[in-house]
Structure formats: C-alpha cells, structure tokens
Amino acid sequence: FAAQRHVLTYMEDAVSQLLENREDISQYGIARFFTEYFNSVRQGTHILFREFSFVQATPHNRASFLRTFWRCFRTVGKNGGEFSSRTQEYHCLLQLLCPDFPMELTQKAARIVLMDDAMDCLMSFSDFLFAFQIQFYYSEFLESVSAIYQDLLAGKSPNTVIVPTSSSGQHRQRQPPNDCNPLDGVEASLFYQCLESLCDRSKYSCPPSALVKEMLSGVQRLTFYEFLMALAKHQGINRALGALPDKGDLFLDPAMDQEIEKLVAQVSGLSLSAPTSSSGDAAHLPVRSVPRISSPWKPLHHRRRMDAESEGSNEETDSSEN
C-alpha cells in the first residue's frame, strides 16, 4: 500500500522541507507542520509553485496539477467564451503554476491537437487541456507507444514490449513518427496486441486496456497522432483518470464559483456600506474581518527568494543611511 500510494515520496519531501525550514516551523510545532503538509497533499494543493521534478513524481501529483491548471484558468473561457491560444501562451500559463515546466511537454501536447502541423496555430482551451492531460499523465506510456508504432510502421513485429528505462523524472526527446506511409498508418488489431502487452508489463501509468480496445475496435488502420487524438477525446479514459470533468462540464466548478461569489459579495458590501464625502469619494472604509483561506506550505524556492529580496532591501537601506 505504501509503495502504491508513494507514501515514501511524500515523507521524504516533508522531512526535507522540515529540515530546511526548521527555524520557522519551531515556532508552531512539528505536529502542525505535518498536519498541514499532508492536508495539502490530500487536497491537491501541494504541487503549487513546486519544481517540475516533484510535480510529475507521482500519479497523484500529476492529477493534482491537471486539476489545478483547469480550475485556475477555466474562468477565462467561461467569462470570454471558448478562447484559443498558441503553444507559447499555454506554456506561459503552465509556468505560472510550475516555473520550470519544460517546453517540450507543451509542444508534444500541441502536436496532438494540431496533428504535428504548424505549431503556431491557435488551439481552443478544451482541445489543449485534454491533449495535455494525456501527454502529461501518460508520458512514459506514450514514449513506449511511439517506439512500438515505429517498429510496426517499419514492418517489424515487436516480440518484446519496450518499457522506458529512464527515471520518471526524465522525458526523452521523442522523434515524431513518420506518418507519410502509403498504407496510412498501422493495422489497429496488431497495434492493440502490442499495447495490451505493454499495459500488462509497464510499471508506469497506462490507460485501461479495455477502453483502448473499445477505442480501436471501430478502425482498421490508424496513425500515431490519430491514436493520441482518440485518447484525448475518449470520455471513458478521461473519467478513469479522474482529474478533469467531462467536456460539457469543463467550465463548471460549483465549489470555486461559490468562493468567488463570496469574495464578490464581500467587496460589494464594502462599497455599498462606505460613507461618501461631499466630493463623492469614500471617506473611510469600514474595517471588516474577511475570513482567510488556508494555503498549503510555501515552496522552498519561494521562501529563499523572499529571504534574498529582504536581505537586498536591507543592504540598500543601510547604504542610504551611510
């Protein structure tokens, strides 16, 4: 159970943060720190502003990042209609949550939507999100699928399933498969046989083989990017992964909407209750106690950055006094 849930990964991360921030933590106790840390893991907020190596370290981290990305930016599409953007712009959004998020993964997700066409084309938020989900969550699986597809395209029949030997923290450069073939792809039944064996033997996350079989049962041949697009659009695979809602509910988030409505109501209440002067400006705003929302433990690199900035400001003050 501990290995399946990656308990050791979270324990090591918690202890590492405890040791590096022991002076701050000593003020309110170790027990409270561990309580807040594992509550943030349970809620999925522990991945905010963390380094990429941690964000992709476990399936739970990946699902939490996908859910956070959707919840943070789905309001843009909700308020302004289904908006479209380019690869670089989506990458900038990802870096707001994970500063060192690799451009390579964003480009791979874009290729699923654009079928490896021009990479500067516009993509809708929903198309990119579901493609990005498949590429990010099943990254190692797709590396093996790409190798299998290349072997089948070359006329080979792989007897040994190719499983990535690199660690989950390293994403190898995938050469885009050459789909310019007279036969237009590979035979779907043979392709599924290889994928079924891969799912049975792979130590990384794979989509349910039954759903993959269902997805491929209606086609005779397909290309690699057709397979990736089918994965991204399959509602059953999206539900099995469990990070994002169905496409029809993509811009609905009642819990988040309720929090936003509370904040809007508080701001409106401040404006309505503020007495105005003769010039029409608010004289004195009433002091109100706004409930604070608990936040996860601050990432270490952010604490170090804040410390460095404060030290720099102190040096400027000292020099100006002298």
C-alpha positions as CSV (number, residue, x, y, z in Angstrom):
1,F,0.0,0.0,0.0
2,A,2.8,2.4,0.9
3,A,4.5,1.8,-2.4
4,Q,1.3,2.1,-4.4
5,R,0.4,5.4,-2.8
6,H,4.0,6.7,-2.9
7,V,4.0,7.4,0.8
8,L,7.8,7.4,1.0
9,T,8.0,10.1,-1.7
10,Y,5.8,12.4,0.5
11,M,7.6,11.5,3.7
12,E,10.9,12.4,2.2
13,D,9.6,15.7,0.8
14,A,8.0,16.6,4.1
15,V,11.2,15.8,6.1
16,S,13.3,17.8,3.6
17,Q,11.1,20.8,4.0
18,L,11.1,20.4,7.7
19,L,14.9,20.4,7.9
20,E,15.3,23.4,5.6
21,N,12.6,25.5,7.4
22,R,13.2,24.2,11.0
23,E,13.6,27.7,12.4
24,D,10.1,28.8,11.1
25,I,8.5,25.5,12.0
26,S,9.8,25.5,15.5
27,Q,7.5,28.5,16.3
28,Y,4.3,26.5,15.9
29,G,5.4,22.8,16.2
30,I,6.3,19.8,14.1
31,A,3.0,18.1,14.5
32,R,1.1,21.1,13.0
33,F,3.6,21.2,10.1
34,F,3.0,17.5,9.2
35,T,-0.8,18.0,9.6
36,E,-0.8,21.0,7.2
37,Y,1.6,19.2,4.7
38,F,-0.5,16.1,4.4
39,N,-3.7,18.0,4.3
40,S,-2.3,19.9,1.3
41,V,-1.4,16.6,-0.3
42,R,-4.9,15.3,0.2
43,Q,-6.4,18.5,-1.2
44,G,-4.0,18.5,-4.2
45,T,-2.6,22.0,-3.5
46,H,0.8,20.7,-2.5
47,I,2.1,20.9,-6.1
48,L,1.6,24.7,-6.4
49,F,4.7,26.5,-7.5
50,R,6.8,23.4,-6.9
51,E,9.7,22.2,-9.1
52,F,8.8,20.0,-12.1
53,S,10.6,17.0,-10.7
54,F,8.2,17.0,-7.8
55,V,5.1,17.9,-9.8
56,Q,5.5,14.8,-12.0
57,A,6.9,12.5,-9.4
58,T,3.6,10.6,-8.6
59,P,0.3,9.9,-10.4
60,H,-1.5,11.9,-7.6
61,N,0.8,14.9,-8.2
62,R,0.1,14.8,-11.9
63,A,-3.6,14.5,-11.5
64,S,-3.5,17.4,-8.9
65,F,-1.5,19.6,-11.3
66,L,-4.0,18.9,-14.1
67,R,-7.0,19.7,-11.8
68,T,-5.3,22.9,-10.6
69,F,-4.5,24.1,-14.1
70,W,-8.1,23.6,-15.1
71,R,-9.5,25.3,-12.0
72,C,-7.2,28.3,-12.3
73,F,-7.7,29.1,-16.0
74,R,-11.2,27.7,-16.9
75,T,-12.8,31.0,-15.9
76,V,-11.1,32.7,-18.8
77,G,-13.1,30.5,-21.2
78,K,-16.2,30.8,-19.1
79,N,-16.2,34.6,-19.0
80,G,-15.0,35.3,-22.5
81,G,-16.3,32.3,-24.4
82,E,-14.2,29.3,-25.6
83,F,-10.9,31.1,-26.1
84,S,-8.0,30.0,-28.3
85,S,-4.3,30.5,-27.9
86,R,-0.9,29.3,-29.2
87,T,1.6,26.9,-27.8
88,Q,3.9,29.5,-26.2
89,E,1.0,31.2,-24.5
90,Y,-0.3,27.9,-23.0
91,H,3.2,27.2,-21.8
92,C,3.3,30.6,-20.0
93,L,0.1,29.6,-18.2
94,L,1.7,26.3,-17.1
95,Q,4.8,28.1,-15.9
96,L,2.6,30.3,-13.6
97,L,2.0,27.1,-11.6
98,C,5.3,25.4,-12.2
99,P,8.1,27.8,-13.1
100,D,10.5,25.2,-14.7
101,F,7.8,23.3,-16.6
102,P,9.5,22.0,-19.7
103,M,8.5,23.4,-23.1
104,E,9.0,20.0,-24.7
105,L,5.9,18.6,-23.0
106,T,3.8,21.6,-24.0
107,Q,4.9,21.1,-27.6
108,K,4.0,17.4,-27.5
109,A,0.6,18.2,-26.3
110,A,0.1,20.8,-29.1
111,R,1.2,18.2,-31.7
112,I,-1.7,16.0,-30.6
113,V,-4.2,18.8,-31.3
114,L,-2.5,20.0,-34.5
115,M,-1.6,16.5,-35.8
116,D,2.0,17.6,-36.0
117,D,1.1,20.5,-38.3
118,A,2.1,24.2,-37.8
119,M,2.9,24.7,-34.2
120,D,1.9,28.3,-34.1
121,C,-1.7,27.7,-34.9
122,L,-4.5,28.6,-32.4
123,M,-5.9,25.9,-30.1
124,S,-9.0,26.1,-28.1
125,F,-8.6,25.7,-24.3
126,S,-10.6,22.5,-24.2
127,D,-8.7,20.8,-27.0
128,F,-5.3,21.7,-25.5
129,L,-6.4,20.7,-22.0
130,F,-7.5,17.2,-22.9
131,A,-4.5,16.7,-25.1
132,F,-2.2,18.0,-22.4
133,Q,-3.8,15.6,-19.9
134,I,-3.0,12.6,-22.0
135,Q,0.6,13.7,-22.8
136,F,1.4,14.7,-19.2
137,Y,-0.2,11.9,-17.2
138,Y,0.7,9.1,-19.6
139,S,4.1,10.5,-20.7
140,E,6.2,7.3,-20.2
141,F,3.5,5.1,-21.8
142,L,3.4,7.3,-24.9
143,E,7.2,7.0,-25.2
144,S,6.8,3.3,-25.5
145,V,3.8,3.5,-27.8
146,S,5.8,5.7,-30.1
147,A,8.6,3.2,-30.3
148,I,6.2,0.3,-30.9
149,Y,4.4,2.3,-33.7
150,Q,7.8,3.0,-35.4
151,D,8.6,-0.8,-35.4
152,L,5.2,-1.7,-36.8
153,L,5.5,1.0,-39.4
154,A,8.8,-0.4,-40.5
155,G,7.3,-3.9,-40.9
156,K,8.6,-5.3,-37.7
157,S,6.6,-7.4,-35.2
158,P,7.9,-6.5,-31.7
159,N,8.3,-9.6,-29.5
160,T,9.5,-7.6,-26.5
161,V,7.5,-4.8,-25.2
162,I,9.6,-1.6,-24.9
163,V,9.4,-0.1,-21.5
164,P,11.2,3.1,-20.7
165,T,14.4,2.5,-18.7
166,S,14.9,6.2,-17.8
167,S,13.6,7.5,-14.5
168,S,10.1,9.1,-14.4
169,G,11.8,12.5,-13.9
170,Q,13.4,12.5,-17.3
171,H,11.5,12.9,-20.5
172,R,13.3,11.8,-23.6
173,Q,13.2,13.6,-26.9
174,R,10.6,11.7,-28.9
175,Q,11.1,11.8,-32.7
176,P,7.8,12.5,-34.4
177,P,6.7,9.3,-36.1
178,N,6.7,9.4,-39.9
179,D,3.1,9.1,-40.8
180,C,3.8,9.7,-44.5
181,N,3.3,6.0,-45.4
182,P,1.4,4.5,-48.4
183,L,-0.5,2.2,-46.1
184,D,-1.6,5.3,-43.9
185,G,-0.6,4.0,-40.5
186,V,-0.6,0.6,-39.0
187,E,-3.1,-2.2,-38.5
188,A,-5.2,-1.4,-35.5
189,S,-5.6,-5.0,-34.3
190,L,-1.8,-5.7,-34.3
191,F,-1.3,-2.3,-32.7
192,Y,-3.7,-3.2,-29.9
193,Q,-2.0,-6.5,-29.2
194,C,1.3,-4.7,-28.6
195,L,-0.4,-2.1,-26.4
196,E,-2.2,-4.7,-24.3
197,S,1.1,-6.4,-23.6
198,L,2.7,-3.0,-22.8
199,C,-0.1,-2.2,-20.3
200,D,0.3,-5.5,-18.6
201,R,4.1,-5.1,-18.1
202,S,4.6,-1.4,-17.8
203,K,5.4,0.0,-14.3
204,Y,4.1,3.4,-15.3
205,S,0.6,4.7,-15.6
206,C,-1.4,3.3,-18.6
207,P,-4.9,3.9,-19.8
208,P,-7.3,1.0,-19.1
209,S,-6.6,-1.6,-21.8
210,A,-10.3,-2.4,-22.1
211,L,-11.0,1.2,-23.0
212,V,-8.2,1.2,-25.5
213,K,-9.6,-1.9,-27.1
214,E,-13.0,-0.3,-27.3
215,M,-11.5,2.8,-28.9
216,L,-9.6,0.8,-31.6
217,S,-12.3,-1.7,-32.3
218,G,-14.0,0.6,-34.9
219,V,-11.0,1.3,-37.1
220,Q,-8.8,-0.9,-39.3
221,R,-5.8,1.3,-39.6
222,L,-4.6,4.4,-37.8
223,T,-1.6,6.8,-37.5
224,F,0.2,7.6,-34.3
225,Y,-1.3,11.0,-33.9
226,E,-4.8,9.7,-34.7
227,F,-4.3,7.3,-31.8
228,L,-3.2,10.2,-29.5
229,M,-6.2,12.3,-30.5
230,A,-8.6,9.4,-29.9
231,L,-7.1,9.0,-26.4
232,A,-7.6,12.7,-25.7
233,K,-11.2,12.7,-26.9
234,H,-12.3,9.5,-25.2
235,Q,-14.7,10.3,-22.4
236,G,-14.2,6.9,-20.6
237,I,-10.4,7.4,-20.4
238,N,-10.9,10.9,-19.1
239,R,-13.3,9.6,-16.4
240,A,-10.9,6.7,-15.5
241,L,-8.1,9.2,-15.0
242,G,-10.3,11.3,-12.7
243,A,-8.6,14.7,-12.9
244,L,-10.9,16.6,-15.2
245,P,-14.7,16.8,-15.7
246,D,-16.4,15.8,-18.9
247,K,-16.0,18.3,-21.7
248,G,-19.6,19.5,-21.3
249,D,-18.9,20.5,-17.7
250,L,-15.4,21.9,-18.3
251,F,-16.4,25.5,-17.4
252,L,-18.4,24.4,-14.4
253,D,-16.9,24.4,-10.9
254,P,-19.6,25.0,-8.3
255,A,-17.2,25.0,-5.3
256,M,-14.9,27.5,-6.9
257,D,-17.8,29.6,-8.1
258,Q,-19.2,29.7,-4.6
259,E,-15.9,31.0,-3.2
260,I,-15.7,33.7,-6.0
261,E,-19.3,34.8,-5.2
262,K,-18.5,35.1,-1.6
263,L,-15.5,37.3,-2.4
264,V,-17.5,39.4,-4.8
265,A,-20.3,39.8,-2.2
266,Q,-17.7,41.0,0.4
267,V,-16.2,43.6,-2.0
268,S,-19.7,44.8,-2.9
269,G,-20.7,45.1,0.8
270,L,-17.6,47.2,1.4
271,S,-18.5,49.5,-1.5
272,L,-22.2,49.9,-0.5
273,S,-21.6,50.5,3.2
274,A,-18.8,53.0,2.7
275,P,-19.8,56.6,3.6
276,T,-19.1,59.2,1.0
277,S,-17.7,62.7,1.4
278,S,-19.1,65.8,-0.3
279,S,-16.8,65.2,-3.3
280,G,-18.4,61.7,-3.8
281,D,-15.3,59.8,-2.7
282,A,-15.3,57.2,0.0
283,A,-14.4,58.9,3.3
284,H,-13.4,56.0,5.4
285,L,-13.9,52.3,4.5
286,P,-15.3,50.2,7.4
287,V,-12.9,47.7,8.9
288,R,-14.2,44.2,8.2
289,S,-12.7,40.9,9.2
290,V,-12.5,38.9,6.0
291,P,-12.2,35.1,6.5
292,R,-8.8,33.8,5.4
293,I,-8.4,30.8,3.2
294,S,-5.8,28.4,4.4
295,S,-3.0,27.9,1.9
296,P,-0.5,24.9,1.5
297,W,3.0,25.0,2.8
298,K,5.1,27.5,0.9
299,P,7.6,26.0,-1.6
300,L,11.2,26.3,-0.5
301,H,12.4,28.2,-3.6
302,H,9.9,30.9,-2.9
303,R,11.0,31.2,0.7
304,R,14.6,31.5,-0.3
305,R,13.7,34.1,-3.0
306,M,11.8,36.2,-0.4
307,D,14.7,36.0,2.0
308,A,17.1,37.1,-0.7
309,E,14.9,40.1,-1.6
310,S,14.6,41.1,2.0
311,E,18.3,40.9,2.5
312,G,18.9,43.0,-0.6
313,S,16.4,45.7,0.6
314,N,18.2,45.8,4.0
315,E,21.5,46.4,2.2
316,E,20.0,49.3,0.3
317,T,18.7,50.9,3.4
318,D,22.0,50.6,5.2
319,S,23.9,52.1,2.3
320,S,21.4,55.0,2.1
321,E,21.8,55.7,5.8
322,N,25.5,55.8,5.5
